[in-house]
Amino acid sequence: MKADIHPTYHAKAAISCACGAKYDTGSTMEAISVELCSACHPFYTGKQKIVDTARRVEKFVKRTEKKDNTALDHKAKAEKKAARAKKRADKKAKADQE
């Protein structure tokens, strides 16, 4: 092995989670910060925890609500389309008569 190419190993590296849990382990970094750990991860706790970064959940909910509202508007759109088609047909028939 080559000398002086390996990072320094810290036997007492501190890992801290956003939930407040702290662990000591060996690592090449002295301190590690994580968002989720085994004490707060939904897989281990059975509770759902949404980590909302940049309002992604709110944006998704807004998008799905918009799609639901547009589904209700399809009937109104179809009626408007039929009315426009009838108006064009009447206009064309009137032009053909002249």
N, CA, C and O atoms as a GROMACS GRO file, in nm:
protein
  392
    1MET      N    1   0.083  -0.119   0.000
    1MET     CA    2   0.000   0.000   0.000
    1MET      C    3   0.087   0.125   0.000
    1MET      O    4   0.198   0.125   0.053
    2LYS      N    5   0.035   0.229  -0.060
    2LYS     CA    6   0.107   0.355  -0.061
    2LYS      C    7   0.086   0.427   0.072
    2LYS      O    8  -0.020   0.415   0.134
    3ALA      N    9   0.184   0.498   0.115
    3ALA     CA   10   0.176   0.573   0.241
    3ALA      C   11   0.112   0.709   0.217
    3ALA      O   12   0.128   0.768   0.110
    4ASP      N   13   0.041   0.759   0.315
    4ASP     CA   14  -0.017   0.894   0.318
    4ASP      C   15  -0.120   0.921   0.208
    4ASP      O   16  -0.133   1.035   0.164
    5ILE      N   17  -0.193   0.820   0.163
    5ILE     CA   18  -0.299   0.845   0.064
    5ILE      C   19  -0.437   0.820   0.123
    5ILE      O   20  -0.538   0.856   0.062
    6HIS      N   21  -0.444   0.758   0.240
    6HIS     CA   22  -0.572   0.725   0.300
    6HIS      C   23  -0.620   0.837   0.391
    6HIS      O   24  -0.539   0.903   0.456
    7PRO      N   25  -0.751   0.860   0.397
    7PRO     CA   26  -0.803   0.964   0.485
    7PRO      C   27  -0.788   0.924   0.632
    7PRO      O   28  -0.770   0.806   0.664
    8THR      N   29  -0.795   1.021   0.718
    8THR     CA   30  -0.783   0.996   0.862
    8THR      C   31  -0.909   0.928   0.913
    8THR      O   32  -1.020   0.972   0.883
    9TYR      N   33  -0.894   0.822   0.989
    9TYR     CA   34  -1.008   0.748   1.045
    9TYR      C   35  -1.035   0.799   1.186
    9TYR      O   36  -0.945   0.804   1.270
   10HIS      N   37  -1.160   0.837   1.210
   10HIS     CA   38  -1.202   0.884   1.342
   10HIS      C   39  -1.285   0.774   1.407
   10HIS      O   40  -1.393   0.740   1.358
   11ALA      N   41  -1.237   0.720   1.515
   11ALA     CA   42  -1.306   0.610   1.583
   11ALA      C   43  -1.432   0.657   1.654
   11ALA      O   44  -1.524   0.578   1.674
   12LYS      N   45  -1.439   0.783   1.694
   12LYS     CA   46  -1.555   0.837   1.765
   12LYS      C   47  -1.622   0.947   1.683
   12LYS      O   48  -1.637   1.059   1.731
   13ALA      N   49  -1.663   0.916   1.562
   13ALA     CA   50  -1.733   1.013   1.478
   13ALA      C   51  -1.876   1.029   1.529
   13ALA      O   52  -1.943   0.930   1.559
   14ALA      N   53  -1.922   1.152   1.540
   14ALA     CA   54  -2.056   1.182   1.592
   14ALA      C   55  -2.154   1.196   1.477
   14ALA      O   56  -2.131   1.274   1.384
   15ILE      N   57  -2.262   1.120   1.482
   15ILE     CA   58  -2.370   1.130   1.384
   15ILE      C   59  -2.490   1.190   1.456
   15ILE      O   60  -2.534   1.137   1.558
   16SER      N   61  -2.543   1.300   1.403
   16SER     CA   62  -2.660   1.364   1.465
   16SER      C   63  -2.773   1.370   1.363
   16SER      O   64  -2.753   1.404   1.246
   17CYS      N   65  -2.891   1.336   1.410
   17CYS     CA   66  -3.010   1.334   1.325
   17CYS      C   67  -3.093   1.460   1.352
   17CYS      O   68  -3.078   1.523   1.457
   18ALA      N   69  -3.180   1.495   1.258
   18ALA     CA   70  -3.267   1.610   1.273
   18ALA      C   71  -3.366   1.590   1.388
   18ALA      O   72  -3.416   1.687   1.444
   19CYS      N   73  -3.396   1.464   1.422
   19CYS     CA   74  -3.490   1.436   1.531
   19CYS      C   75  -3.424   1.450   1.668
   19CYS      O   76  -3.493   1.447   1.770
   20GLY      N   77  -3.293   1.466   1.671
   20GLY     CA   78  -3.222   1.484   1.797
   20GLY      C   79  -3.142   1.362   1.841
   20GLY      O   80  -3.068   1.371   1.939
   21ALA      N   81  -3.154   1.251   1.772
   21ALA     CA   82  -3.079   1.130   1.809
   21ALA      C   83  -2.932   1.149   1.774
   21ALA      O   84  -2.898   1.209   1.672
   22LYS      N   85  -2.845   1.096   1.860
   22LYS     CA   86  -2.701   1.106   1.837
   22LYS      C   87  -2.640   0.968   1.849
   22LYS      O   88  -2.676   0.890   1.937
   23TYR      N   89  -2.546   0.938   1.759
   23TYR     CA   90  -2.478   0.809   1.755
   23TYR      C   91  -2.328   0.832   1.744
   23TYR      O   92  -2.284   0.932   1.687
   24ASP      N   93  -2.250   0.741   1.797
   24ASP     CA   94  -2.106   0.742   1.781
   24ASP      C   95  -2.065   0.620   1.700
   24ASP      O   96  -2.108   0.508   1.729
   25THR      N   97  -1.983   0.642   1.599
   25THR     CA   98  -1.937   0.533   1.514
   25THR      C   99  -1.802   0.570   1.454
   25THR      O  100  -1.752   0.680   1.478
   26GLY      N  101  -1.744   0.481   1.379
   26GLY     CA  102  -1.618   0.510   1.312
   26GLY      C  103  -1.642   0.560   1.172
   26GLY      O  104  -1.727   0.507   1.100
   27SER      N  105  -1.568   0.664   1.132
   27SER     CA  106  -1.586   0.721   1.000
   27SER      C  107  -1.464   0.804   0.963
   27SER      O  108  -1.379   0.832   1.047
   28THR      N  109  -1.456   0.842   0.838
   28THR     CA  110  -1.348   0.931   0.794
   28THR      C  111  -1.385   1.077   0.816
   28THR      O  112  -1.301   1.165   0.799
   29MET      N  113  -1.510   1.102   0.853
   29MET     CA  114  -1.555   1.238   0.885
   29MET      C  115  -1.574   1.247   1.036
   29MET      O  116  -1.616   1.150   1.098
   30GLU      N  117  -1.545   1.363   1.095
   30GLU     CA  118  -1.560   1.378   1.240
   30GLU      C  119  -1.706   1.390   1.281
   30GLU      O  120  -1.746   1.334   1.383
   31ALA      N  121  -1.786   1.462   1.202
   31ALA     CA  122  -1.928   1.484   1.235
   31ALA      C  123  -2.011   1.466   1.108
   31ALA      O  124  -1.975   1.513   1.000
   32ILE      N  125  -2.121   1.396   1.125
   32ILE     CA  126  -2.213   1.371   1.014
   32ILE      C  127  -2.352   1.414   1.058
   32ILE      O  128  -2.394   1.382   1.169
   33SER      N  129  -2.422   1.486   0.972
   33SER     CA  130  -2.557   1.532   1.001
   33SER      C  131  -2.653   1.466   0.902
   33SER      O  132  -2.631   1.472   0.781
   34VAL      N  133  -2.760   1.403   0.952
   34VAL     CA  134  -2.857   1.335   0.866
   34VAL      C  135  -2.998   1.384   0.897
   34VAL      O  136  -3.024   1.434   1.006
   35GLU      N  137  -3.089   1.369   0.801
   35GLU     CA  138  -3.227   1.410   0.820
   35GLU      C  139  -3.310   1.300   0.884
   35GLU      O  140  -3.398   1.328   0.965
   36LEU      N  141  -3.283   1.175   0.848
   36LEU     CA  142  -3.360   1.062   0.899
   36LEU      C  143  -3.266   0.956   0.954
   36LEU      O  144  -3.158   0.933   0.900
   37CYS      N  145  -3.307   0.893   1.061
   37CYS     CA  146  -3.229   0.783   1.120
   37CYS      C  147  -3.325   0.670   1.154
   37CYS      O  148  -3.444   0.679   1.126
   38SER      N  149  -3.273   0.565   1.214
   38SER     CA  150  -3.359   0.451   1.248
   38SER      C  151  -3.460   0.486   1.358
   38SER      O  152  -3.559   0.415   1.374
   39ALA      N  153  -3.436   0.593   1.432
   39ALA     CA  154  -3.530   0.633   1.538
   39ALA      C  155  -3.649   0.709   1.483
   39ALA      O  156  -3.755   0.712   1.546
   40CYS      N  157  -3.635   0.770   1.365
   40CYS     CA  158  -3.746   0.851   1.312
   40CYS      C  159  -3.788   0.811   1.170
   40CYS      O  160  -3.883   0.870   1.118
   41HIS      N  161  -3.721   0.715   1.107
   41HIS     CA  162  -3.756   0.676   0.970
   41HIS      C  163  -3.890   0.602   0.970
   41HIS      O  164  -3.912   0.515   1.055
   42PRO      N  165  -3.980   0.634   0.876
   42PRO     CA  166  -4.112   0.571   0.872
   42PRO      C  167  -4.108   0.419   0.858
   42PRO      O  168  -4.197   0.351   0.909
   43PHE      N  169  -4.007   0.365   0.793
   43PHE     CA  170  -3.998   0.220   0.777
   43PHE      C  171  -3.983   0.152   0.912
   43PHE      O  172  -4.040   0.045   0.934
   44TYR      N  173  -3.907   0.212   1.002
   44TYR     CA  174  -3.882   0.152   1.132
   44TYR      C  175  -3.988   0.189   1.235
   44TYR      O  176  -4.018   0.109   1.324
   45THR      N  177  -4.045   0.310   1.226
   45THR     CA  178  -4.142   0.355   1.326
   45THR      C  179  -4.285   0.319   1.289
   45THR      O  180  -4.369   0.306   1.378
   46GLY      N  181  -4.314   0.302   1.161
   46GLY     CA  182  -4.450   0.272   1.118
   46GLY      C  183  -4.536   0.397   1.108
   46GLY      O  184  -4.655   0.386   1.077
   47LYS      N  185  -4.480   0.514   1.131
   47LYS     CA  186  -4.552   0.640   1.121
   47LYS      C  187  -4.503   0.715   0.998
   47LYS      O  188  -4.384   0.715   0.967
   48GLN      N  189  -4.597   0.779   0.929
   48GLN     CA  190  -4.560   0.854   0.810
   48GLN      C  191  -4.505   0.991   0.849
   48GLN      O  192  -4.566   1.062   0.929
   49LYS      N  193  -4.393   1.026   0.794
   49LYS     CA  194  -4.332   1.157   0.818
   49LYS      C  195  -4.294   1.213   0.683
   49LYS      O  196  -4.212   1.155   0.611
   50ILE      N  197  -4.353   1.325   0.647
   50ILE     CA  198  -4.327   1.386   0.517
   50ILE      C  199  -4.222   1.494   0.535
   50ILE      O  200  -4.242   1.591   0.608
   51VAL      N  201  -4.110   1.477   0.469
   51VAL     CA  202  -4.005   1.578   0.470
   51VAL      C  203  -4.028   1.662   0.345
   51VAL      O  204  -3.994   1.620   0.234
   52ASP      N  205  -4.086   1.779   0.364
   52ASP     CA  206  -4.125   1.863   0.252
   52ASP      C  207  -4.011   1.958   0.216
   52ASP      O  208  -3.984   2.055   0.287
   53THR      N  209  -3.946   1.930   0.106
   53THR     CA  210  -3.838   2.014   0.058
   53THR      C  211  -3.892   2.096  -0.059
   53THR      O  212  -3.941   2.041  -0.157
   54ALA      N  213  -3.883   2.225  -0.048
   54ALA     CA  214  -3.925   2.319  -0.154
   54ALA      C  215  -4.074   2.305  -0.186
   54ALA      O  216  -4.113   2.318  -0.302
   55ARG      N  217  -4.156   2.280  -0.086
   55ARG     CA  218  -4.302   2.273  -0.099
   55ARG      C  219  -4.348   2.172  -0.203
   55ARG      O  220  -4.450   2.195  -0.268
   56ARG      N  221  -4.278   2.063  -0.222
   56ARG     CA  222  -4.313   1.965  -0.324
   56ARG      C  223  -4.448   1.900  -0.296
   56ARG      O  224  -4.527   1.878  -0.388
   57VAL      N  225  -4.476   1.870  -0.170
   57VAL     CA  226  -4.603   1.806  -0.135
   57VAL      C  227  -4.718   1.902  -0.163
   57VAL      O  228  -4.819   1.862  -0.222
   58GLU      N  229  -4.704   2.028  -0.122
   58GLU     CA  230  -4.809   2.126  -0.147
   58GLU      C  231  -4.833   2.146  -0.296
   58GLU      O  232  -4.947   2.158  -0.340
   59LYS      N  233  -4.725   2.149  -0.374
   59LYS     CA  234  -4.738   2.165  -0.519
   59LYS      C  235  -4.809   2.046  -0.580
   59LYS      O  236  -4.892   2.062  -0.670
   60PHE      N  237  -4.777   1.924  -0.531
   60PHE     CA  238  -4.842   1.804  -0.583
   60PHE      C  239  -4.992   1.807  -0.552
   60PHE      O  240  -5.073   1.778  -0.640
   61VAL      N  241  -5.027   1.843  -0.429
   61VAL     CA  242  -5.168   1.850  -0.391
   61VAL      C  243  -5.242   1.953  -0.476
   61VAL      O  244  -5.354   1.929  -0.521
   62LYS      N  245  -5.178   2.066  -0.498
   62LYS     CA  246  -5.239   2.172  -0.580
   62LYS      C  247  -5.263   2.123  -0.722
   62LYS      O  248  -5.368   2.149  -0.781
   63ARG      N  249  -5.163   2.050  -0.778
   63ARG     CA  250  -5.177   1.997  -0.914
   63ARG      C  251  -5.290   1.896  -0.923
   63ARG      O  252  -5.367   1.898  -1.018
   64THR      N  253  -5.301   1.807  -0.824
   64THR     CA  254  -5.407   1.706  -0.829
   64THR      C  255  -5.544   1.770  -0.812
   64THR      O  256  -5.641   1.726  -0.874
   65GLU      N  257  -5.555   1.874  -0.728
   65GLU     CA  258  -5.683   1.943  -0.714
   65GLU      C  259  -5.721   2.011  -0.844
   65GLU      O  260  -5.838   2.013  -0.882
   66LYS      N  261  -5.622   2.068  -0.913
   66LYS     CA  262  -5.648   2.134  -1.041
   66LYS      C  263  -5.701   2.033  -1.143
   66LYS      O  264  -5.792   2.063  -1.220
   67LYS      N  265  -5.642   1.911  -1.143
   67LYS     CA  266  -5.689   1.808  -1.235
   67LYS      C  267  -5.831   1.767  -1.203
   67LYS      O  268  -5.910   1.743  -1.294
   68ASP      N  269  -5.867   1.758  -1.073
   68ASP     CA  270  -6.003   1.723  -1.034
   68ASP      C  271  -6.102   1.829  -1.080
   68ASP      O  272  -6.211   1.796  -1.128
   69ASN      N  273  -6.063   1.955  -1.067
   69ASN     CA  274  -6.151   2.064  -1.110
   69ASN      C  275  -6.168   2.065  -1.261
   69ASN      O  276  -6.277   2.094  -1.310
   70THR      N  277  -6.063   2.034  -1.336
   70THR     CA  278  -6.075   2.033  -1.481
   70THR      C  279  -6.160   1.916  -1.527
   70THR      O  280  -6.223   1.923  -1.633
   71ALA      N  281  -6.163   1.808  -1.450
   71ALA     CA  282  -6.248   1.694  -1.487
   71ALA      C  283  -6.394   1.734  -1.482
   71ALA      O  284  -6.475   1.687  -1.563
   72LEU      N  285  -6.430   1.822  -1.389
   72LEU     CA  286  -6.568   1.869  -1.380
   72LEU      C  287  -6.601   1.964  -1.494
   72LEU      O  288  -6.717   1.975  -1.534
   73ASP      N  289  -6.499   2.033  -1.545
   73ASP     CA  290  -6.521   2.131  -1.651
   73ASP      C  291  -6.533   2.068  -1.790
   73ASP      O  292  -6.567   2.137  -1.885
   74HIS      N  293  -6.505   1.938  -1.804
   74HIS     CA  294  -6.512   1.874  -1.935
   74HIS      C  295  -6.653   1.882  -1.994
   74HIS      O  296  -6.669   1.900  -2.114
   75LYS      N  297  -6.754   1.869  -1.909
   75LYS     CA  298  -6.892   1.876  -1.959
   75LYS      C  299  -6.920   2.016  -2.011
   75LYS      O  300  -6.980   2.031  -2.118
   76ALA      N  301  -6.878   2.118  -1.938
   76ALA     CA  302  -6.900   2.255  -1.982
   76ALA      C  303  -6.823   2.283  -2.111
   76ALA      O  304  -6.874   2.351  -2.200
   77LYS      N  305  -6.703   2.231  -2.122
   77LYS     CA  306  -6.624   2.250  -2.243
   77LYS      C  307  -6.691   2.184  -2.363
   77LYS      O  308  -6.693   2.240  -2.472
   78ALA      N  309  -6.745   2.065  -2.342
   78ALA     CA  310  -6.812   1.994  -2.450
   78ALA      C  311  -6.935   2.072  -2.498
   78ALA      O  312  -6.962   2.079  -2.617
   79GLU      N  313  -7.008   2.130  -2.403
   79GLU     CA  314  -7.125   2.210  -2.440
   79GLU      C  315  -7.084   2.334  -2.518
   79GLU      O  316  -7.149   2.370  -2.617
   80LYS      N  317  -6.978   2.401  -2.476
   80LYS     CA  318  -6.930   2.519  -2.548
   80LYS      C  319  -6.883   2.482  -2.688
   80LYS      O  320  -6.909   2.554  -2.784
   81LYS      N  321  -6.814   2.368  -2.698
   81LYS     CA  322  -6.765   2.323  -2.828
   81LYS      C  323  -6.882   2.294  -2.922
   81LYS      O  324  -6.877   2.329  -3.040
   82ALA      N  325  -6.986   2.231  -2.871
   82ALA     CA  326  -7.104   2.201  -2.953
   82ALA      C  327  -7.172   2.330  -2.996
   82ALA      O  328  -7.217   2.340  -3.111
   83ALA      N  329  -7.181   2.428  -2.907
   83ALA     CA  330  -7.244   2.555  -2.941
   83ALA      C  331  -7.164   2.628  -3.049
   83ALA      O  332  -7.222   2.684  -3.142
   84ARG      N  333  -7.031   2.626  -3.038
   84ARG     CA  334  -6.948   2.690  -3.140
   84ARG      C  335  -6.961   2.619  -3.275
   84ARG      O  336  -6.965   2.684  -3.379
   85ALA      N  337  -6.966   2.487  -3.272
   85ALA     CA  338  -6.980   2.411  -3.397
   85ALA      C  339  -7.115   2.443  -3.462
   85ALA      O  340  -7.123   2.456  -3.585
   86LYS      N  341  -7.220   2.455  -3.381
   86LYS     CA  342  -7.353   2.487  -3.435
   86LYS      C  343  -7.351   2.627  -3.495
   86LYS      O  344  -7.408   2.650  -3.602
   87LYS      N  345  -7.286   2.720  -3.427
   87LYS     CA  346  -7.279   2.858  -3.476
   87LYS      C  347  -7.204   2.864  -3.609
   87LYS      O  348  -7.245   2.936  -3.700
   88ARG      N  349  -7.093   2.789  -3.619
   88ARG     CA  350  -7.018   2.785  -3.745
   88ARG      C  351  -7.101   2.723  -3.856
   88ARG      O  352  -7.098   2.769  -3.970
   89ALA      N  353  -7.174   2.617  -3.822
   89ALA     CA  354  -7.256   2.551  -3.924
   89ALA      C  355  -7.368   2.644  -3.972
   89ALA      O  356  -7.397   2.650  -4.091
   90ASP      N  357  -7.429   2.717  -3.878
   90ASP     CA  358  -7.533   2.812  -3.916
   90ASP      C  359  -7.476   2.923  -4.004
   90ASP      O  360  -7.539   2.965  -4.101
   91LYS      N  361  -7.356   2.971  -3.968
   91LYS     CA  362  -7.292   3.077  -4.045
   91LYS      C  363  -7.258   3.029  -4.186
   91LYS      O  364  -7.275   3.102  -4.283
   92LYS      N  365  -7.210   2.904  -4.195
   92LYS     CA  366  -7.176   2.847  -4.325
   92LYS      C  367  -7.302   2.827  -4.410
   92LYS      O  368  -7.302   2.854  -4.530
   93ALA      N  369  -7.410   2.780  -4.346
   93ALA     CA  370  -7.535   2.760  -4.419
   93ALA      C  371  -7.589   2.892  -4.470
   93ALA      O  372  -7.641   2.900  -4.582
   94LYS      N  373  -7.578   2.996  -4.388
   94LYS     CA  374  -7.626   3.128  -4.428
   94LYS      C  375  -7.543   3.182  -4.545
   94LYS      O  376  -7.597   3.245  -4.635
   95ALA      N  377  -7.411   3.157  -4.543
   95ALA     CA  378  -7.324   3.202  -4.650
   95ALA      C  379  -7.353   3.125  -4.779
   95ALA      O  380  -7.345   3.182  -4.887
   96ASP      N  381  -7.388   2.998  -4.768
   96ASP     CA  382  -7.420   2.918  -4.886
   96ASP      C  383  -7.551   2.962  -4.949
   96ASP      O  384  -7.567   2.952  -5.071
   97GLN      N  385  -7.645   3.013  -4.869
   97GLN     CA  386  -7.775   3.057  -4.921
   97GLN      C  387  -7.761   3.187  -5.000
   97GLN      O  388  -7.838   3.213  -5.092
   98GLU      N  389  -7.664   3.267  -4.965
   98GLU     CA  390  -7.647   3.397  -5.033
   98GLU      C  391  -7.580   3.385  -5.162
   98GLU      O  392  -7.559   3.485  -5.230
   0.00000   0.00000   0.00000
